[in-house]
């Protein structure tokens, strides 16, 4: 019986570790550009947000004030009723062409 070669067994885990390190390095090189671009975009967006926050607060306050005034105006308008009786106006029957009085029934000619 031949004794197994122990040097290949101990070398195999290190070969896998090297392959994993190479894969991680390749991924870092490949993805570095997009990751830096995303981080740069986020920092530019936060810078723009920091500059525009006071202006956006002013716009939000003006919009909120407009909504409050509009709601108050609508509430006042819905609760206001005219004093005294209101003429509803009864609908009338439409008259046909050729009728002389309300009781006449005209003859349809085709």
C-alpha positions as CSV (number, residue, x, y, z in Angstrom):
1,X,0.0,0.0,0.0
2,X,1.3,3.4,-0.9
3,X,1.0,6.3,1.6
4,X,-1.0,9.2,0.3
5,X,0.8,12.4,-0.6
6,X,0.1,14.9,2.1
7,X,1.7,17.8,0.3
8,X,-1.1,18.0,-2.3
9,X,-3.8,17.9,0.4
10,X,-2.4,20.7,2.4
11,X,-1.7,22.8,-0.7
12,X,-5.3,22.6,-2.0
13,X,-6.9,24.9,0.6
14,X,-4.3,27.6,0.0
15,X,-4.9,27.3,-3.7
16,X,-8.6,28.0,-3.1
17,X,-7.7,30.9,-0.9
18,X,-5.5,32.4,-3.6
19,X,-8.2,31.9,-6.2
20,X,-10.7,33.6,-3.9
21,X,-8.3,36.5,-3.3
22,X,-7.8,36.9,-7.1
23,X,-11.6,36.9,-7.6
24,X,-12.0,39.6,-4.9
25,X,-9.2,41.7,-6.4
26,X,-10.8,41.4,-9.9
27,X,-14.2,42.3,-8.5
28,X,-12.7,45.4,-6.7
29,X,-10.9,46.5,-9.9
30,X,-14.0,46.0,-12.0
31,X,-16.5,47.6,-9.6
32,X,-14.4,50.4,-8.3
33,X,-15.5,52.9,-11.0
34,X,-19.3,52.4,-10.6
35,X,-19.0,52.4,-6.8
36,X,-17.0,55.6,-6.8
37,X,-19.5,57.1,-9.3
38,X,-22.5,56.3,-7.1
39,X,-20.7,57.7,-4.0
40,X,-19.8,60.8,-6.0
41,X,-23.4,61.2,-7.2
42,X,-24.7,60.9,-3.6
43,X,-22.2,63.5,-2.4
44,X,-23.2,65.9,-5.2
45,X,-26.9,65.3,-4.5
46,X,-26.3,66.0,-0.8
47,X,-24.4,69.1,-1.6
48,X,-27.2,70.4,-3.8
49,X,-29.7,69.5,-1.1
50,X,-27.7,71.5,1.5
51,X,-27.7,74.5,-0.8
52,X,-31.3,74.3,-1.8
53,X,-32.9,73.4,1.6
54,X,-33.6,77.0,2.6
55,X,-35.2,77.7,-0.8
56,X,-37.3,74.5,-0.5
57,X,-38.4,75.4,3.0
58,X,-39.7,78.7,1.7
59,X,-41.6,77.0,-1.2
60,X,-43.0,74.4,1.2
61,X,-44.2,77.1,3.7
62,X,-45.8,79.2,0.9
63,X,-47.6,76.1,-0.5
64,X,-48.8,75.1,3.0
65,X,-50.1,78.6,3.6
66,X,-51.9,78.5,0.3
67,X,-53.6,75.2,1.1
68,X,-54.7,76.4,4.5
69,X,-56.2,79.6,3.1
70,X,-58.0,77.6,0.3
71,X,-59.5,75.1,2.8
72,X,-60.7,78.0,5.1
73,X,-62.3,79.7,2.1
74,X,-64.1,76.5,1.0
75,X,-65.3,75.9,4.5
76,X,-66.8,79.4,4.8
77,X,-68.4,79.1,1.4
78,X,-70.1,75.7,2.2
79,X,-71.5,76.9,5.4
80,X,-72.9,80.2,4.1
81,X,-76.7,80.1,3.4
82,X,-78.8,82.9,2.1
83,X,-81.2,84.5,4.5
84,X,-84.9,83.9,3.8
85,X,-86.7,81.6,1.4
86,X,-85.0,80.4,-1.7
87,X,-86.7,80.0,-5.1
88,X,-86.0,76.5,-6.3
89,X,-87.6,77.0,-9.7
90,X,-90.0,74.2,-10.8
91,X,-89.2,72.6,-14.1
92,X,-91.8,73.2,-16.9
93,X,-92.8,70.8,-19.7
94,X,-91.2,71.8,-22.9
95,X,-93.8,72.9,-25.5
96,X,-93.9,71.3,-28.9
97,X,-93.6,73.3,-32.1
98,X,-97.1,74.3,-33.4
99,X,-98.9,74.3,-30.0
100,X,-100.9,77.5,-29.5
101,X,-101.8,77.0,-25.8
102,X,-100.8,74.8,-23.0
103,X,-103.8,72.5,-23.5
104,X,-103.4,72.1,-27.3
105,X,-101.9,68.9,-28.5
106,X,-100.3,69.5,-31.9
107,X,-100.6,66.9,-34.6
108,X,-97.3,65.5,-35.7
109,X,-96.8,65.7,-39.4
110,X,-94.2,63.4,-40.9
